């Protein structure tokens, strides 16, 4: 009996020791979770930790969420728990530099008034009667703030990037650098939905305008202002004037950073690029390209539908990791870049002293050269005989940095009055600058990297990228503006996530897939019938049928919500069971180890007593 009591006490001791160890780890390191995701989406990256460790002024993250979401939208509720968990992790990692608050919003409350004042976006409850909130406000002790209007679950891979960037910006203060933009063929204007170009949304400019002032500059400007640190030049078929080339030349010599988008063929206009004038500058900086030849690649070619058949179109490229410079933070960890009929950049064999050209994206093999006139005329009739296989290497993006010399011998402006108002002529760089060249103007168009399905309600945060074009372009801007820590961020995953967490989610969904599809089809049918009823006739039968259908739709939506709730419940149960069984397994192993140790101790005592006898 005493032996059993001793074993029980021993087991309780082991359990208590394990719990105490777990509590100690939680207290010291703040980690109370097992990251089961395949892409470590529950773990802060080293870049985020650096931003938090470098914080000088305190910040607060305030998450606004409506409790009704848990009842009406179980899937969104599941994502909200993930967001809250990640924000808590930020607070723990920062020590006392960043605090986290979760505010539950009830209808017509002061909290709802605050959420409205911050500009948080709303969505309706299932019954359409109340507004729901799921957004955040991050502010520093100086009163400067940034808002995430609403968390979009499809943007989950970018969640850490977005939060860390906001914290970083607030740590630097509210002042914004100015980015210059020369884009003579873009019909730019600004609306409530951001920058538009001929009714075509340019979300890359919308994203930049969050953190930078964008100043549109004429191609005939005599010089670039000193307030501009980074200049973006979009050079398709437009003939670059001599005054513009002089302004660019002097801008770089003053230490300015230049991002050039050039091309072989502009896919929007099907016009060839005018490369002669821009090449005069590029050659002086260490590279050249020709718009007469469009570069393709058989290995990276995308498929198009031609005459009812899917064919590989060699100049529409989905470039993968093997083409990226893995030693550069600008391209490391990127997955896919989309190019449309690009020109090929060649690096000059002889470089000026003090100038370094770094390839960022390079097509290694299976390259093709195609006369750009065929593409400009009608790409759909392109045939293999019109392309030439080459063993030459072509670069699609490069970085040039160092000390540059002017392409001119003096100020080209003859008007003496204008000369007096201009900055002094420079023959050599007074400060090192950076030049980035991407050989495709189509690179930044939305259709090549972004899904705009959320732009009407949330034009900036709601953009869901499906390729890394925007990520890469933003990295260039941040690198040019010395925000190098931001270049280390890439989305956790663009493809569907993998790992135990995602496996549990799929298993839970599979058990209800057929039932959910059936109920959803019924709901679609009811809504279709409701939409087809013409109430303008004021017919009593129509009104009665309309009201009955509304009731049936409400009941059908409840059934679907119940299924979603069951999915979420089963998913949470699988995770909890996994953690429980792992804890029990650890306890079992510890107990076994200690029992074995006790057995060995008894064995030694027995041998010692035998030797004495």
N, C-alpha and C positions, 0 to 999 in steps of 0.2 A: 504494500500500500504506500509506504513511504517512498519507494522507488518511483511509483507512478506520479506521486505528487512532485517529486524532484524533476521528472521528465516534463511534466506540465509547466512547472515554473521555469524550467530551462527553455522550453519552446516560447513561453511568454516573454522571456528575456530576449531571445533572438528577435521576435517580432517587434518588441519595443525598440531594440537597438536599430533594426532596419528602418522603422518609422522615424526615429530620431535622426538617423543618417540622412534620410530623405528630406526631413525638415531643415536640417543644417544646410544641405545643398541648396534648397529653395531659398533660404535666408541669405546665403552668401552669394549665390550666382543668379538668383531670380529666375531659374528655369524649372518649370513645373510641367513640362510636356515632353512627349516623344514625337519628333518630327518624322512622320511616316510618309510624307510626300516625296515623289520621285525627283522633284526639282527644288527641294528645300525651301518651299514657299512659306514655311512657318519660322524660318531662321533668318535673322537680320544679316545682311551681307557686311563684309569688312568695310566697304565704302560708307554704309549707313552708320556703322559703329564709329568710324572716324569723324563723321559729321557731328554725331552726338558728343563724342569726347572733346571736340574742339569748341563746343558751345561756350560763349562768353556771357550771354544774357539769357535769362530764363524765358521759357516759352510754355504755352499751354495748348493742349489738343482737346477740343470739346466736340464730342460726337453727339449729334442730335438724331434720335431715332424714335419712331412711333411704336408703342407696344402692339398696336393692332396688326402690325406686319406679321407677327408670329402666327396669328390666326388666319389672316387672309392670304399671305404669300410665304408658305413654309420654306421654299427654296431661297427667297431673298433673306428670310430670317436666318437661315443657315449661313449665308454669306456675311450677314451682319455680325454673327458671332466670331467669324474668322477675322473681320476687320477690327472688332473690339479687342480680340486677343492680340493681334499684331500691334495695335496702338499701345496696349498695356506693356508690351515688350519694349517698345520705344522708351516709355517712361522708366522702366526698370534699368535699361541699359544706360540711361543718361544720369543715373544717380538722382540728384535733386534739381537738375537743370531743366527738366521737362516734366510737366504734370499732365495727367489724363483725367478727363471728366466725361461721364456718360449722362446725357440729359434725355429723359423720357418725355416725349411731347404728347400731351393730351389735348383734344380739341378745345379751342377758345381759351387757352391758358396763356400765362405770361411767357412761358417757354416757347409757345408757338409764335407769339409776337416777336420774340427775339430771333427765332429762326427766319421769319419773314424779313426782318430788318437786315439780316446778314445776306439775304438773297438766295437762300436754299431752295432748290427745286422741289416741287411736290408731285405726287401721283395719287390717284383716287383709290379709296378702299374698294373692295369687291362690290359693295352695294352702291358705290358712287356717292355716298353721303358726306364723307369727311376726307380731308387732305392728309396724306401720310408723308413722313419725312425720313430720309436716310442720307445724311450729309455731315460735313464736319467744318469747323472753323479752327484755324491754328493762328495764334497771335503771340507776340512777344511782350515783354514788360514795358516797352515803349509805346504800346498801343497799335503797332503795325500788325496787319492781319492778312491772311490768305484764306480763301474759301474753296472747298470742294463741294459744288452745288448738290450733287447726288452721286453716290457710289454706283457705278455700272458694273455688274458682275462679269460681263464679258471682258472688262478691262482689268480683271484680277491679276494677270501677269505683270501689269504695270503699277500695281498698287504701291509697292515699296518705293519704286522710282519716284512716283508722284509725291508721296509723303516726305521722303528724304529731301527731294528738291525744294519743297516748300520750306522745310525747316532750315535748309542751307540758305535760301534766299532771305528769310527773316533774320538770320544771324548776321547777314551782310548789310541790313538796312533796306529802306524803301526806295532808294535812288536807283534809277535804271540807266544803263548804258544805251547809246544810240547806235542802231545799225542802219547803214545806208543801203539803198536798193536802186540799182539802175536796171530797169526792165522795159525798154521802149516798146516791145510788142505785147506786153501784158496790159490789158485794159483794166487797170486796177482802180477799185473804189471800195469804200468801207461802208458796211451795213451793220445792223444789229447782230447778224450771224457771222460777222468777221469779214476778212478780205475776200473779195470776189474778183474773178477775172472772166468777163463775158458770161456772167451767171454760172461760172464754174468755181466751186469752193476751193480755196487754197489753204488747207488746214495747217500746213507747215508754217505759213505766215501768222495764222491765228495763234499757234502755239508760241511762236517767237514773240508775238506782241504781248503775251502774258508777262514776260520778263525783260523785254527790251522795247525802247521806242524805235519804231521803224520810220525812217525818213526817205521818202521817194525822191530821187534825184534825176534831173534831166540828163540825157546823154550828151547834151551840149554844155554842161557845166564846165567852167574853166578850171575849177579846183574843188577838191573834197574838203569839207570843213574839218577843223581840228577836233570838233566834238564827236567825230565818228571814228571809232576804233576798228570796226569791221564793216566791210563793204561787200554786198552781194551783187554780182554782175550776171545778168541773163543775156546771153549773146546767141540768138538763133540766126535767122537770115538777115538781120539788120546790119547795115554797113556802119561800123564803128567810126565815128568822126575823129579827126586828128586831135581836136581839143580834148575829147574824151580820153584818148590814149595818153595824151600828155598828163591829164589830171590823174589817171590811174598810175602812171609811172611815178609821179611825184608823191602820191599817196603812199605807195609802197616804200619809197625811200625815207619817208618820215616815220616808218615803223608801223604803218597800217597793215591790217590783215585783210586779204582779199579772197573771196570764194567765187569761183567762176563756174557757171553752168554753160557748157558749150555743147555742140551736137554735130552729127552728120545730117540727119533729117529730123525736123520737128514733126512728130506724129499728128499734131493737131492741124497744122496747115499744109503738111506734105511739101514744105519748102526746104531747099538745101541751105545749110549754114554758109554765111559769108565769112570764110576763115582767114582771108588774106590779111586783113588789118589786125585782127587779134593775134595772129601768129607772129607779127613783128614784135609784140611784147613778149609772148610766150617763149620765143626763141632766145630772146635776151635773158629770160629767167631760167632757161635750161631744158625746155621741152618743145615739141611741135606736134601738130596733128593735121590731118587732111579730111575735109568733109566730102571729098570726091569718092572716098571709099567708106562704106559702112561695114562695121566689124560684126561678124556672127560667130557662133560657137555651137557645133553639133552636139556637144555633151550637155550644154546648159539650155538648149533650145526649148521653148515652150510650144505647146500644141495650139493650132488654130483650126477652125472649121472651114474647109474649102470644098465646095461642090458636094456637100453632105458627108465629107470624110475628115477625120482628124489627121492633120499632118504636122510634122515638126517644122516650125518656121525659125530659121537659124538666127535672125537678128532680133528676135524677142527673147530676152535672156532672163532666166531665173538663176542667178549666180549663187553658188553655195560656198561653204566654208573653205574648201580647198583653194579658192581664188583670193582669200583674204590674207592680209599681212597679220599673222598671229602675234608678232612682236610689238605691234602698235596698239595702244589702248583705244584707238579710234575704230578699229575693225575687229579686235579680239572679241570673241563670244557672239558675234553676229551670226545669224543663221541663213538669211536669204536677202539678196538685193535684186530688184527688178530693173532692167535696162531695156529701152525700146530704141532700136536702130541707132546705137551709139557710134561715135567716131573712136578711133584707136589712138591713144597717146603714146608717143615715143620719146624716150629720154635721150638727150644729146650725148654723144660719146664723150665730148670734151666739155667739162664743166668749169665755170669760173671758180677761182679760189674763194672759199668762204660760203659757197652755195651748196646745199645738200638737197637732193631730190629723193623722196621716199615713196616707192610704190605702195599704194593702199589696196587696190583691187587689180588683179592681173589675171588675164586669161592665159593659162599655161599651154594648152594644146588643143587640137581639133578646131583651130580657128579657121574662119572663112573670110574672104574679102569679096565684097559685092559692090558693083557700081551703084552709087547712091541715086543715080538718075532713075534706075529701075524702081527703087523703093519710093522715090518721090512721085513717080508716075502712077503706079498702082501695085502695091505690095502683094495683093492677092494673086496676081498672075506670075509671081516670081517662080522660076523653075530652077532645079538644081544646076543646069548647065550654065546659069548666069552667075554662079558663085565659084570662087577659086579657093581650094584648100591651101593653107599656108602653114609653115612651121614657125613663123615669126611670133614673138611674144607681143601682146598688146595690153596696155594698161588702160583701165577705165576710170581710175581715180588716183591722183598723186598728191603729195604734199611737198612744197618747195619752201625752204626756210634758210635764213642766213642774211648775209650782207650783199646788197645788190648795187649795180651801177646803172645810171640813167641811160635810156635809149636815145636821149637827146643831148645836144651840146650847149643848149641855151633855152631860155623861155621862148616858146614859139609864138606867143602873143605879141603882135606888132604894135597894138594900140598902147601908147605910153601911159594913158590914164588908167587903163585896165591893169597894166603891169604894176603900177603903184599900189593897187588894192590887193594884189596877189602876194602869196607867201614867197619868200626867196627861193630861187632856183637851186636845186640840189643836184650834184653830180654823182653822189655816193650816199648810201644809207647812213643816216645818223643814228638809227636804231634798228635792230634786227626785226624783220617782219616775217609773216607766213602767208603763203599763197596755196590755196587748195583748188584743184581743178577736177571737175566731174564731167565726163564726156557725153552727157545726155541731159537735155533740158527736160525731157519727159519724166525724169527721175523723181521730181517733187510733185507731180500731179497726183491728185487723190486716188484715182483709179488704180495707180500702181503700188499703193501701199496701205490705203485706209478705207474703212467701211464707214459711210456717213449716215448710217441708219438712225443715229441719235442726234444729228447736228441741229435739228430744229429746236429741240428742248435744251440742248447743252452743246453748243457748237465746238467748244474746246475740249472739255474733259470727256465728252461722250464719244470721241473718235476712237475707233477700235482698229489699230493697225494689224494687218495680216502679213506684212513683210517689214524689213528693217530699214527701208529707205529713210523714213522720218527720223528714226533713231540715229542713223549714221550722220545725216545732215545736221541734226542738233548737236551731236558730238563735235563736229567741226566748229560750230559757233561757240560752244562752251570752251573748247581748247583754245580758240583764238582769243577769247576773253579771259583766259587764265583761270577758268573754273574747272581745273583738271580733275578734281574729285568726281564731278558729274559725268565725266567721260567713262567712268568705270561702271556705270549702271547700264544694264541691259535687261530686257524683260525676262522674268523667270522662265517663261515658256511661251512660245507662240503656237506650237502644236498642242493638241490635247495633253493634259498632264497625265503622268503615270506615277504609280506608287501605291502603297497599301491604302492610303486614304481614298484615292480615286477608285481602287478596286472595290472597296467597301461600298462606295456610292453607286457604282455600276451594279453590284450584286443586289442592293436594295431596290434599285430602279427596275431591274429585270423581273422581279417578282410581281410588279404591278404594271408593266409596260402594256400588255394587251388590254387590261381593264382601263388604263388611262387613255389609250388610243380610242377605245370604244366610246367612252364617255365624252371625249373631246369631239369626236365625230358627231355625236348627238347634239352637243352644244353648238357646233358650227351649223348643223342643219336647222336648229331652232332660230339661231341668229339670222340665217339666210331667209327663213320664212318671215321673220319679223321685219327685216329690211325691205322685203318685197311688198309689204302692205302699204297702201296709199291712204294715209289719214286725211289728206286734203279734201277727199270727197265727203267727209263727215258721216259716212255710212255707219249706222249703229253696229252692224255685224263686224265691220273692219275694226272699230274701236274695241269691241268686246274681244275679238280674236287677238288683237295687239296686246291687251292687258293680260290675257291668259298666257300668251307666249312670254311676256315679261316675267310672270310668276314661274313658269317652267324653266326659263333661263336661269333665274335666281336659284332654283332648286338644283339645277344641273351644275352650276358653279360651285355650290356647296359640296356636291359629290366629288368634284374634281379637287377642291381644297382638302377634303378629307383624305383622298388618295395621296396627295402631296404630303399631308401631315404624316400618314402611315409610312411613306418612303423615308421622310426625315427621321421619324422615330426609330425605324429599323436601322438606318444608317448610324445614328448616335449609339444605339445598342451594340452594334458590331464593334465600334471603336472602343466603347467602355469594356466590352468583353475581352477585346484584345489586350487592353491595358491591364485588366484584372488578372488574366491568365499569365501574363508576363510577370506581374508582381508575385503571383503564387509560385511561378517557376523559379524566380530569383530566391524567394524564401526557402523553397525546397532544396535548391542547390546549396544555399548557405547552411541549412540544417544538416544536410548530408556531409558537408565538409567538416562541420564541428563534431558530428557523431564519429566520423572517421578519425578525427584528431583525438577524441576521447578514447576511442578503441586502441589507438596506437600508444597512448599514454598508459592505459591499463596493461597493455601487452609488455611494455618496458618495465613497469613495476613488477609484473609477474616474473620476468626473467631475472630481474635484480634480486628478488627474494629467493629465487631458486639457487642463484649463484652463492648467496650467503649461506644457505643450508648446506 
